[in-house]
Amino acid sequence: MLNQSKVAILGTGTMGRALGKGMLSAGVLEPGRIHGTVKHQRELAQVRAQVSFEVSTDNDAAAAAADIILLCTKPRDAAGLLEGLSQSGALDHKPLLISIAAGISTAVLEAAAGGGLRVVRAMPNTPCLVGAGMIVLTPGGTATEQDLDCAEEIFDSLGRVLRLDEEHMDAVTGLSGSGPAFLYVIIEALS
């Protein structure tokens, strides 16, 4: 299913690039099926040099052409970006939205997108950058089992995947964000 989809990676920063590269290296998608975006024109050349898929600054065009949108922006930018996409009509075709924006609930994402979008919230961690991550998924109110399967197929290329109820996502976010840092402090103290 996923290999026939077009994917927009909105926010092709560190995790967005890791997701794109992971899908490509796992053979899940071909480069022509991925379109990444960056926020600023000044970032464009650098990101294009690091990936083998198209990258632009046009979120509307990328989202409008996508079957699946990977929302990889900073959390403070997520709702505003979705509201803008909804107002421009870029979400009218109702793509699947998979968000890695930490701390933003599926209900907030659904509302910002104007309602009617299937949303899956994901929390990857930094070891995903080397294919050894742990990713937790939770469905929004209208997401289907097939949507979760699709998200799992995307994140399988970056590590292990676990499905949890959304009530546990804040704890996972705290552990994923702070856990490695605490471990490094302990290792540093031991050395």
C-alpha positions in Angstrom: 0.0 0.0 0.0 2.7 2.5 1.0 4.8 2.0 -2.0 2.0 3.4 -4.2 1.6 6.5 -2.1 2.9 10.0 -2.4 4.4 11.3 0.8 5.0 15.0 1.8 7.5 15.5 4.6 6.6 19.0 5.9 9.7 20.0 7.9 12.6 18.3 6.4 14.9 18.9 9.3 16.9 16.2 11.2 14.0 13.9 11.8 12.3 14.6 8.5 15.5 13.7 6.6 15.9 10.6 8.7 12.3 9.5 7.9 12.8 10.1 4.1 16.2 8.4 4.1 14.8 5.5 6.1 11.9 4.9 3.8 14.2 5.0 0.8 16.9 2.7 2.2 14.2 0.2 3.3 12.8 0.3 -0.3 9.4 1.4 1.0 9.2 4.3 -1.4 11.1 5.5 -4.5 12.6 9.1 -4.4 10.0 10.4 -6.8 7.2 9.6 -4.4 8.6 11.9 -1.6 8.4 15.7 -1.5 10.0 17.4 1.5 9.7 21.0 2.5 11.8 23.5 4.5 10.6 26.7 6.1 13.2 29.0 4.7 14.7 29.5 1.3 18.2 29.7 2.8 18.0 26.1 4.0 16.9 24.7 0.6 20.3 24.1 -1.1 21.8 22.5 2.0 18.8 20.1 2.5 18.7 19.2 -1.2 22.3 18.2 -1.1 21.6 15.8 1.8 18.6 13.9 0.3 17.7 12.2 -2.9 14.1 13.4 -3.1 12.5 16.7 -4.1 12.6 19.5 -1.5 10.9 22.9 -1.8 9.5 25.7 0.4 6.0 25.2 -0.9 4.0 23.4 1.8 0.7 23.9 0.0 1.9 22.1 -3.2 3.6 19.3 -1.3 0.5 18.7 0.9 -2.0 18.9 -2.0 -0.2 16.2 -4.0 0.3 13.8 -1.0 -1.6 10.8 0.1 0.3 10.9 3.4 1.6 14.0 5.2 4.4 13.6 7.7 4.3 16.6 9.9 7.9 17.0 11.2 7.8 20.7 12.1 8.6 22.2 15.5 5.6 21.8 17.8 5.0 25.6 18.0 4.6 25.7 14.2 2.4 22.6 13.7 -1.1 24.1 14.3 -0.5 27.2 12.3 0.8 25.3 9.4 -2.2 22.9 9.4 -4.6 25.9 9.7 -2.9 27.5 6.7 -3.0 24.3 4.6 -6.7 23.9 5.5 -7.5 27.5 4.5 -5.7 27.1 1.2 -7.5 23.9 0.3 -4.4 21.8 0.3 -6.1 19.3 2.7 -9.4 19.0 0.8 -8.5 15.6 -0.5 -8.2 14.3 3.1 -4.7 12.8 3.2 -3.5 10.7 6.2 -1.6 13.0 8.6 1.2 11.5 10.7 2.6 14.0 13.2 5.9 13.8 15.1 5.3 17.2 16.7 5.9 16.5 20.4 3.2 17.3 22.9 0.5 18.2 20.3 -2.5 15.9 20.8 -4.4 14.3 17.9 -7.5 16.4 18.8 -5.5 19.6 18.4 -4.1 18.4 15.1 -7.5 17.4 13.9 -9.0 20.7 14.8 -6.2 22.7 13.3 -6.6 20.8 10.0 -10.3 21.8 9.8 -11.6 18.4 10.9 -12.2 15.3 8.9 -8.5 14.3 8.6 -7.3 10.9 9.8 -4.5 11.6 12.2 -1.8 9.4 13.7 0.6 10.8 16.3 4.1 9.4 16.5 6.9 9.9 19.0 10.3 8.8 17.6 13.5 9.2 19.5 17.1 10.2 18.5 18.4 6.7 17.9 16.1 6.7 14.9 18.8 8.7 13.1 20.9 5.5 13.0 18.0 3.0 12.4 17.9 1.9 16.1 15.0 4.0 17.4 11.9 3.3 19.4 8.8 4.8 17.9 5.4 5.0 19.7 2.2 5.5 17.7 -1.3 6.4 18.7 -4.4 7.0 16.5 -6.6 10.0 16.4 -10.4 9.9 16.6 -11.0 8.8 13.0 -7.8 6.9 12.2 -8.2 3.4 11.1 -6.2 0.2 11.7 -5.0 0.5 8.1 -3.7 4.1 8.9 -1.8 2.7 11.9 -0.4 -0.1 9.7 0.7 2.5 7.2 2.4 4.6 9.9 4.1 1.5 11.3 5.4 0.6 7.8 7.0 4.1 7.6 8.6 4.0 11.0 9.7 0.3 10.8 12.6 1.6 8.7 13.9 3.6 11.7 13.6 1.1 14.5 11.0 -0.7 16.6 7.4 0.4 16.7 4.9 0.2 19.6 1.2 1.2 19.6 -0.1 2.9 22.8 -3.2 4.8 23.9 -2.8 8.6 23.6 -3.0 9.0 27.4 0.5 7.6 27.6 2.1 9.8 24.9 3.2 12.6 27.2 5.1 10.1 29.4 6.7 8.6 26.2 7.6 12.1 25.0 9.3 12.9 28.3 11.2 9.6 28.3 12.2 9.9 24.7 13.4 13.5 25.0 15.1 13.2 28.4 16.0 9.6 28.8 19.1 9.5 26.6 20.4 12.8 28.2 20.0 11.3 31.7 21.8 8.1 30.6 24.7 10.2 29.1 25.0 12.0 32.4 25.3 8.7 34.3 27.9 7.4 31.8 29.9 10.6 32.1 29.8 10.4 35.9 31.0 6.7 35.8 33.9 7.6 33.5 
